[in-house]
Amino acid sequence: MGIVDKAKNTVEKLAGQAKEAVGDATNNDDLKAEGQKDQAKGSVKNAAEDVKDVFKK
């Protein structure tokens, strides 16, 4: 299930990047911050998956 979770986390990061870009383009600081938060969440989740992978070996 690790690869599926990593894919979901990557999608979350990409969605965050899109939100941040739209927020930046429209001067919407709330949307920009939400995008940054989504990117951070995706990164943290990917790091957790990497840790799980290390212990599975």
HTML snippet that shows the backbone in 3Dmol.js (N, CA, C, O; Angstrom):
<script src="https://3Dmol.org/build/3Dmol-min.js"></script>
<div id="view" style="width:600px;height:400px;position:relative"></div>
<script>
const pdb = `
ATOM      1  N   MET A   1       0.824  -1.199   0.000  1.00  0.00           N
ATOM      2  CA  MET A   1       0.000   0.000   0.000  1.00  0.00           C
ATOM      3  C   MET A   1       0.864   1.257   0.000  1.00  0.00           C
ATOM      4  O   MET A   1       0.338   2.357  -0.166  1.00  0.00           O
ATOM      5  N   GLY A   2       2.147   1.124   0.178  1.00  0.00           N
ATOM      6  CA  GLY A   2       3.029   2.278   0.250  1.00  0.00           C
ATOM      7  C   GLY A   2       3.037   3.114  -1.016  1.00  0.00           C
ATOM      8  O   GLY A   2       3.031   4.343  -0.950  1.00  0.00           O
ATOM      9  N   ILE A   3       3.051   2.452  -2.176  1.00  0.00           N
ATOM     10  CA  ILE A   3       3.130   3.202  -3.439  1.00  0.00           C
ATOM     11  C   ILE A   3       1.848   4.005  -3.675  1.00  0.00           C
ATOM     12  O   ILE A   3       1.893   5.112  -4.213  1.00  0.00           O
ATOM     13  N   VAL A   4       0.722   3.449  -3.275  1.00  0.00           N
ATOM     14  CA  VAL A   4      -0.558   4.157  -3.435  1.00  0.00           C
ATOM     15  C   VAL A   4      -0.583   5.389  -2.530  1.00  0.00           C
ATOM     16  O   VAL A   4      -1.007   6.467  -2.945  1.00  0.00           O
ATOM     17  N   ASP A   5      -0.128   5.216  -1.308  1.00  0.00           N
ATOM     18  CA  ASP A   5      -0.096   6.344  -0.372  1.00  0.00           C
ATOM     19  C   ASP A   5       0.853   7.431  -0.856  1.00  0.00           C
ATOM     20  O   ASP A   5       0.543   8.618  -0.759  1.00  0.00           O
ATOM     21  N   LYS A   6       2.017   7.027  -1.381  1.00  0.00           N
ATOM     22  CA  LYS A   6       2.971   8.012  -1.895  1.00  0.00           C
ATOM     23  C   LYS A   6       2.379   8.771  -3.070  1.00  0.00           C
ATOM     24  O   LYS A   6       2.591   9.976  -3.205  1.00  0.00           O
ATOM     25  N   ALA A   7       1.637   8.071  -3.920  1.00  0.00           N
ATOM     26  CA  ALA A   7       0.998   8.739  -5.058  1.00  0.00           C
ATOM     27  C   ALA A   7      -0.042   9.748  -4.577  1.00  0.00           C
ATOM     28  O   ALA A   7      -0.120  10.862  -5.096  1.00  0.00           O
ATOM     29  N   LYS A   8      -0.834   9.358  -3.594  1.00  0.00           N
ATOM     30  CA  LYS A   8      -1.843  10.279  -3.045  1.00  0.00           C
ATOM     31  C   LYS A   8      -1.172  11.506  -2.436  1.00  0.00           C
ATOM     32  O   LYS A   8      -1.650  12.629  -2.596  1.00  0.00           O
ATOM     33  N   ASN A   9      -0.066  11.284  -1.741  1.00  0.00           N
ATOM     34  CA  ASN A   9       0.640  12.398  -1.113  1.00  0.00           C
ATOM     35  C   ASN A   9       1.233  13.333  -2.162  1.00  0.00           C
ATOM     36  O   ASN A   9       1.251  14.551  -1.980  1.00  0.00           O
ATOM     37  N   THR A  10       1.713  12.762  -3.250  1.00  0.00           N
ATOM     38  CA  THR A  10       2.262  13.579  -4.334  1.00  0.00           C
ATOM     39  C   THR A  10       1.165  14.403  -4.985  1.00  0.00           C
ATOM     40  O   THR A  10       1.376  15.566  -5.328  1.00  0.00           O
ATOM     41  N   VAL A  11      -0.004  13.803  -5.156  1.00  0.00           N
ATOM     42  CA  VAL A  11      -1.148  14.541  -5.715  1.00  0.00           C
ATOM     43  C   VAL A  11      -1.521  15.688  -4.781  1.00  0.00           C
ATOM     44  O   VAL A  11      -1.836  16.788  -5.235  1.00  0.00           O
ATOM     45  N   GLU A  12      -1.484  15.427  -3.477  1.00  0.00           N
ATOM     46  CA  GLU A  12      -1.803  16.477  -2.506  1.00  0.00           C
ATOM     47  C   GLU A  12      -0.801  17.631  -2.614  1.00  0.00           C
ATOM     48  O   GLU A  12      -1.180  18.801  -2.547  1.00  0.00           O
ATOM     49  N   LYS A  13       0.481  17.289  -2.781  1.00  0.00           N
ATOM     50  CA  LYS A  13       1.501  18.332  -2.946  1.00  0.00           C
ATOM     51  C   LYS A  13       1.268  19.132  -4.221  1.00  0.00           C
ATOM     52  O   LYS A  13       1.378  20.358  -4.213  1.00  0.00           O
ATOM     53  N   LEU A  14       0.947  18.446  -5.315  1.00  0.00           N
ATOM     54  CA  LEU A  14       0.710  19.138  -6.582  1.00  0.00           C
ATOM     55  C   LEU A  14      -0.522  20.038  -6.506  1.00  0.00           C
ATOM     56  O   LEU A  14      -0.522  21.146  -7.042  1.00  0.00           O
ATOM     57  N   ALA A  15      -1.566  19.559  -5.841  1.00  0.00           N
ATOM     58  CA  ALA A  15      -2.761  20.378  -5.663  1.00  0.00           C
ATOM     59  C   ALA A  15      -2.419  21.621  -4.830  1.00  0.00           C
ATOM     60  O   ALA A  15      -2.919  22.714  -5.095  1.00  0.00           O
ATOM     61  N   GLY A  16      -1.579  21.439  -3.842  1.00  0.00           N
ATOM     62  CA  GLY A  16      -1.139  22.569  -3.026  1.00  0.00           C
ATOM     63  C   GLY A  16      -0.364  23.584  -3.835  1.00  0.00           C
ATOM     64  O   GLY A  16      -0.525  24.791  -3.651  1.00  0.00           O
ATOM     65  N   GLN A  17       0.484  23.093  -4.739  1.00  0.00           N
ATOM     66  CA  GLN A  17       1.245  24.003  -5.591  1.00  0.00           C
ATOM     67  C   GLN A  17       0.304  24.795  -6.500  1.00  0.00           C
ATOM     68  O   GLN A  17       0.510  25.986  -6.734  1.00  0.00           O
ATOM     69  N   ALA A  18      -0.727  24.124  -7.005  1.00  0.00           N
ATOM     70  CA  ALA A  18      -1.694  24.796  -7.869  1.00  0.00           C
ATOM     71  C   ALA A  18      -2.460  25.865  -7.079  1.00  0.00           C
ATOM     72  O   ALA A  18      -2.646  26.985  -7.556  1.00  0.00           O
ATOM     73  N   LYS A  19      -2.897  25.508  -5.874  1.00  0.00           N
ATOM     74  CA  LYS A  19      -3.616  26.470  -5.035  1.00  0.00           C
ATOM     75  C   LYS A  19      -2.735  27.673  -4.725  1.00  0.00           C
ATOM     76  O   LYS A  19      -3.184  28.818  -4.781  1.00  0.00           O
ATOM     77  N   GLU A  20      -1.489  27.400  -4.403  1.00  0.00           N
ATOM     78  CA  GLU A  20      -0.578  28.499  -4.081  1.00  0.00           C
ATOM     79  C   GLU A  20      -0.390  29.408  -5.288  1.00  0.00           C
ATOM     80  O   GLU A  20      -0.378  30.631  -5.146  1.00  0.00           O
ATOM     81  N   ALA A  21      -0.245  28.829  -6.464  1.00  0.00           N
ATOM     82  CA  ALA A  21      -0.052  29.628  -7.681  1.00  0.00           C
ATOM     83  C   ALA A  21      -1.284  30.473  -7.982  1.00  0.00           C
ATOM     84  O   ALA A  21      -1.162  31.645  -8.336  1.00  0.00           O
ATOM     85  N   VAL A  22      -2.468  29.882  -7.841  1.00  0.00           N
ATOM     86  CA  VAL A  22      -3.703  30.633  -8.090  1.00  0.00           C
ATOM     87  C   VAL A  22      -3.858  31.739  -7.042  1.00  0.00           C
ATOM     88  O   VAL A  22      -4.227  32.867  -7.370  1.00  0.00           O
ATOM     89  N   GLY A  23      -3.577  31.409  -5.796  1.00  0.00           N
ATOM     90  CA  GLY A  23      -3.659  32.414  -4.743  1.00  0.00           C
ATOM     91  C   GLY A  23      -2.693  33.558  -4.971  1.00  0.00           C
ATOM     92  O   GLY A  23      -3.019  34.718  -4.721  1.00  0.00           O
ATOM     93  N   ASP A  24      -1.497  33.225  -5.449  1.00  0.00           N
ATOM     94  CA  ASP A  24      -0.499  34.256  -5.737  1.00  0.00           C
ATOM     95  C   ASP A  24      -0.945  35.129  -6.906  1.00  0.00           C
ATOM     96  O   ASP A  24      -0.803  36.351  -6.869  1.00  0.00           O
ATOM     97  N   ALA A  25      -1.481  34.495  -7.935  1.00  0.00           N
ATOM     98  CA  ALA A  25      -1.904  35.233  -9.133  1.00  0.00           C
ATOM     99  C   ALA A  25      -3.108  36.138  -8.856  1.00  0.00           C
ATOM    100  O   ALA A  25      -3.254  37.189  -9.480  1.00  0.00           O
ATOM    101  N   THR A  26      -3.963  35.730  -7.924  1.00  0.00           N
ATOM    102  CA  THR A  26      -5.178  36.494  -7.637  1.00  0.00           C
ATOM    103  C   THR A  26      -5.051  37.340  -6.367  1.00  0.00           C
ATOM    104  O   THR A  26      -6.026  37.935  -5.908  1.00  0.00           O
ATOM    105  N   ASN A  27      -3.846  37.385  -5.810  1.00  0.00           N
ATOM    106  CA  ASN A  27      -3.614  38.111  -4.549  1.00  0.00           C
ATOM    107  C   ASN A  27      -4.523  37.632  -3.428  1.00  0.00           C
ATOM    108  O   ASN A  27      -4.971  38.425  -2.600  1.00  0.00           O
ATOM    109  N   ASN A  28      -4.794  36.326  -3.402  1.00  0.00           N
ATOM    110  CA  ASN A  28      -5.616  35.726  -2.363  1.00  0.00           C
ATOM    111  C   ASN A  28      -4.670  35.034  -1.379  1.00  0.00           C
ATOM    112  O   ASN A  28      -4.237  33.903  -1.599  1.00  0.00           O
ATOM    113  N   ASP A  29      -4.362  35.737  -0.296  1.00  0.00           N
ATOM    114  CA  ASP A  29      -3.399  35.212   0.677  1.00  0.00           C
ATOM    115  C   ASP A  29      -3.898  33.954   1.376  1.00  0.00           C
ATOM    116  O   ASP A  29      -3.101  33.081   1.718  1.00  0.00           O
ATOM    117  N   ASP A  30      -5.213  33.850   1.595  1.00  0.00           N
ATOM    118  CA  ASP A  30      -5.766  32.661   2.243  1.00  0.00           C
ATOM    119  C   ASP A  30      -5.570  31.422   1.375  1.00  0.00           C
ATOM    120  O   ASP A  30      -5.177  30.370   1.880  1.00  0.00           O
ATOM    121  N   LEU A  31      -5.839  31.535   0.090  1.00  0.00           N
ATOM    122  CA  LEU A  31      -5.674  30.410  -0.827  1.00  0.00           C
ATOM    123  C   LEU A  31      -4.197  30.053  -0.964  1.00  0.00           C
ATOM    124  O   LEU A  31      -3.841  28.876  -1.028  1.00  0.00           O
ATOM    125  N   LYS A  32      -3.353  31.054  -1.009  1.00  0.00           N
ATOM    126  CA  LYS A  32      -1.915  30.822  -1.097  1.00  0.00           C
ATOM    127  C   LYS A  32      -1.422  30.059   0.136  1.00  0.00           C
ATOM    128  O   LYS A  32      -0.642  29.115   0.014  1.00  0.00           O
ATOM    129  N   ALA A  33      -1.874  30.467   1.313  1.00  0.00           N
ATOM    130  CA  ALA A  33      -1.488  29.797   2.555  1.00  0.00           C
ATOM    131  C   ALA A  33      -2.027  28.370   2.601  1.00  0.00           C
ATOM    132  O   ALA A  33      -1.343  27.458   3.068  1.00  0.00           O
ATOM    133  N   GLU A  34      -3.249  28.179   2.119  1.00  0.00           N
ATOM    134  CA  GLU A  34      -3.833  26.838   2.085  1.00  0.00           C
ATOM    135  C   GLU A  34      -3.008  25.929   1.169  1.00  0.00           C
ATOM    136  O   GLU A  34      -2.785  24.761   1.488  1.00  0.00           O
ATOM    137  N   GLY A  35      -2.568  26.451   0.063  1.00  0.00           N
ATOM    138  CA  GLY A  35      -1.727  25.683  -0.853  1.00  0.00           C
ATOM    139  C   GLY A  35      -0.404  25.307  -0.219  1.00  0.00           C
ATOM    140  O   GLY A  35       0.070  24.183  -0.382  1.00  0.00           O
ATOM    141  N   GLN A  36       0.191  26.234   0.497  1.00  0.00           N
ATOM    142  CA  GLN A  36       1.452  25.944   1.185  1.00  0.00           C
ATOM    143  C   GLN A  36       1.246  24.872   2.259  1.00  0.00           C
ATOM    144  O   GLN A  36       2.092  23.999   2.454  1.00  0.00           O
ATOM    145  N   LYS A  37       0.111  24.957   2.948  1.00  0.00           N
ATOM    146  CA  LYS A  37      -0.200  23.959   3.984  1.00  0.00           C
ATOM    147  C   LYS A  37      -0.369  22.579   3.358  1.00  0.00           C
ATOM    148  O   LYS A  37       0.134  21.590   3.891  1.00  0.00           O
ATOM    149  N   ASP A  38      -1.072  22.506   2.231  1.00  0.00           N
ATOM    150  CA  ASP A  38      -1.277  21.226   1.556  1.00  0.00           C
ATOM    151  C   ASP A  38       0.058  20.635   1.090  1.00  0.00           C
ATOM    152  O   ASP A  38       0.268  19.425   1.181  1.00  0.00           O
ATOM    153  N   GLN A  39       0.944  21.476   0.599  1.00  0.00           N
ATOM    154  CA  GLN A  39       2.263  21.005   0.173  1.00  0.00           C
ATOM    155  C   GLN A  39       3.041  20.435   1.360  1.00  0.00           C
ATOM    156  O   GLN A  39       3.676  19.386   1.252  1.00  0.00           O
ATOM    157  N   ALA A  40       2.985  21.125   2.470  1.00  0.00           N
ATOM    158  CA  ALA A  40       3.698  20.668   3.661  1.00  0.00           C
ATOM    159  C   ALA A  40       3.126  19.342   4.156  1.00  0.00           C
ATOM    160  O   ALA A  40       3.870  18.441   4.540  1.00  0.00           O
ATOM    161  N   LYS A  41       1.795  19.232   4.142  1.00  0.00           N
ATOM    162  CA  LYS A  41       1.163  17.976   4.577  1.00  0.00           C
ATOM    163  C   LYS A  41       1.604  16.826   3.690  1.00  0.00           C
ATOM    164  O   LYS A  41       1.934  15.749   4.188  1.00  0.00           O
ATOM    165  N   GLY A  42       1.612  17.040   2.393  1.00  0.00           N
ATOM    166  CA  GLY A  42       2.032  15.990   1.467  1.00  0.00           C
ATOM    167  C   GLY A  42       3.477  15.590   1.688  1.00  0.00           C
ATOM    168  O   GLY A  42       3.813  14.408   1.617  1.00  0.00           O
ATOM    169  N   SER A  43       4.329  16.558   1.955  1.00  0.00           N
ATOM    170  CA  SER A  43       5.746  16.272   2.202  1.00  0.00           C
ATOM    171  C   SER A  43       5.944  15.469   3.486  1.00  0.00           C
ATOM    172  O   SER A  43       6.725  14.519   3.519  1.00  0.00           O
ATOM    173  N   VAL A  44       5.238  15.857   4.530  1.00  0.00           N
ATOM    174  CA  VAL A  44       5.349  15.140   5.808  1.00  0.00           C
ATOM    175  C   VAL A  44       4.838  13.713   5.661  1.00  0.00           C
ATOM    176  O   VAL A  44       5.444  12.777   6.181  1.00  0.00           O
ATOM    177  N   LYS A  45       3.726  13.547   4.956  1.00  0.00           N
ATOM    178  CA  LYS A  45       3.186  12.204   4.757  1.00  0.00           C
ATOM    179  C   LYS A  45       4.145  11.342   3.943  1.00  0.00           C
ATOM    180  O   LYS A  45       4.309  10.157   4.233  1.00  0.00           O
ATOM    181  N   ASN A  46       4.778  11.926   2.929  1.00  0.00           N
ATOM    182  CA  ASN A  46       5.761  11.168   2.146  1.00  0.00           C
ATOM    183  C   ASN A  46       6.949  10.772   3.007  1.00  0.00           C
ATOM    184  O   ASN A  46       7.466   9.662   2.874  1.00  0.00           O
ATOM    185  N   ALA A  47       7.383  11.652   3.879  1.00  0.00           N
ATOM    186  CA  ALA A  47       8.495  11.333   4.776  1.00  0.00           C
ATOM    187  C   ALA A  47       8.116  10.179   5.704  1.00  0.00           C
ATOM    188  O   ALA A  47       8.934   9.299   5.974  1.00  0.00           O
ATOM    189  N   ALA A  48       6.882  10.187   6.188  1.00  0.00           N
ATOM    190  CA  ALA A  48       6.417   9.097   7.048  1.00  0.00           C
ATOM    191  C   ALA A  48       6.392   7.777   6.281  1.00  0.00           C
ATOM    192  O   ALA A  48       6.745   6.735   6.833  1.00  0.00           O
ATOM    193  N   GLU A  49       5.981   7.813   5.029  1.00  0.00           N
ATOM    194  CA  GLU A  49       5.988   6.607   4.199  1.00  0.00           C
ATOM    195  C   GLU A  49       7.411   6.094   4.005  1.00  0.00           C
ATOM    196  O   GLU A  49       7.648   4.886   4.027  1.00  0.00           O
ATOM    197  N   ASP A  50       8.357   7.012   3.815  1.00  0.00           N
ATOM    198  CA  ASP A  50       9.755   6.613   3.654  1.00  0.00           C
ATOM    199  C   ASP A  50      10.270   5.913   4.909  1.00  0.00           C
ATOM    200  O   ASP A  50      10.996   4.923   4.822  1.00  0.00           O
ATOM    201  N   VAL A  51       9.892   6.430   6.064  1.00  0.00           N
ATOM    202  CA  VAL A  51      10.297   5.809   7.333  1.00  0.00           C
ATOM    203  C   VAL A  51       9.692   4.407   7.437  1.00  0.00           C
ATOM    204  O   VAL A  51      10.370   3.460   7.836  1.00  0.00           O
ATOM    205  N   LYS A  52       8.423   4.283   7.080  1.00  0.00           N
ATOM    206  CA  LYS A  52       7.779   2.965   7.109  1.00  0.00           C
ATOM    207  C   LYS A  52       8.516   1.994   6.202  1.00  0.00           C
ATOM    208  O   LYS A  52       8.726   0.838   6.567  1.00  0.00           O
ATOM    209  N   ASP A  53       8.908   2.456   5.027  1.00  0.00           N
ATOM    210  CA  ASP A  53       9.613   1.609   4.069  1.00  0.00           C
ATOM    211  C   ASP A  53      10.940   1.116   4.630  1.00  0.00           C
ATOM    212  O   ASP A  53      11.329  -0.029   4.400  1.00  0.00           O
ATOM    213  N   VAL A  54      11.626   1.967   5.357  1.00  0.00           N
ATOM    214  CA  VAL A  54      12.913   1.576   5.948  1.00  0.00           C
ATOM    215  C   VAL A  54      12.722   0.430   6.929  1.00  0.00           C
ATOM    216  O   VAL A  54      13.526  -0.502   6.961  1.00  0.00           O
ATOM    217  N   PHE A  55      11.663   0.493   7.729  1.00  0.00           N
ATOM    218  CA  PHE A  55      11.447  -0.526   8.732  1.00  0.00           C
ATOM    219  C   PHE A  55      10.843  -1.815   8.172  1.00  0.00           C
ATOM    220  O   PHE A  55      10.864  -2.849   8.839  1.00  0.00           O
ATOM    221  N   LYS A  56      10.310  -1.759   6.962  1.00  0.00           N
ATOM    222  CA  LYS A  56       9.763  -2.969   6.342  1.00  0.00           C
ATOM    223  C   LYS A  56      10.858  -3.891   5.834  1.00  0.00           C
ATOM    224  O   LYS A  56      10.635  -5.092   5.675  1.00  0.00           O
ATOM    225  N   LYS A  57      12.048  -3.338   5.575  1.00  0.00           N
ATOM    226  CA  LYS A  57      13.134  -4.130   4.999  1.00  0.00           C
ATOM    227  C   LYS A  57      13.804  -5.003   6.011  1.00  0.00           C
ATOM    228  O   LYS A  57      14.739  -5.731   5.677  1.00  0.00           O
TER     229      LYS A  57
END
`;
const viewer = $3Dmol.createViewer("view");
viewer.addModel(pdb, "pdb");
viewer.setStyle({}, {cartoon: {color: "spectrum"}});
viewer.zoomTo();
viewer.render();
</script>
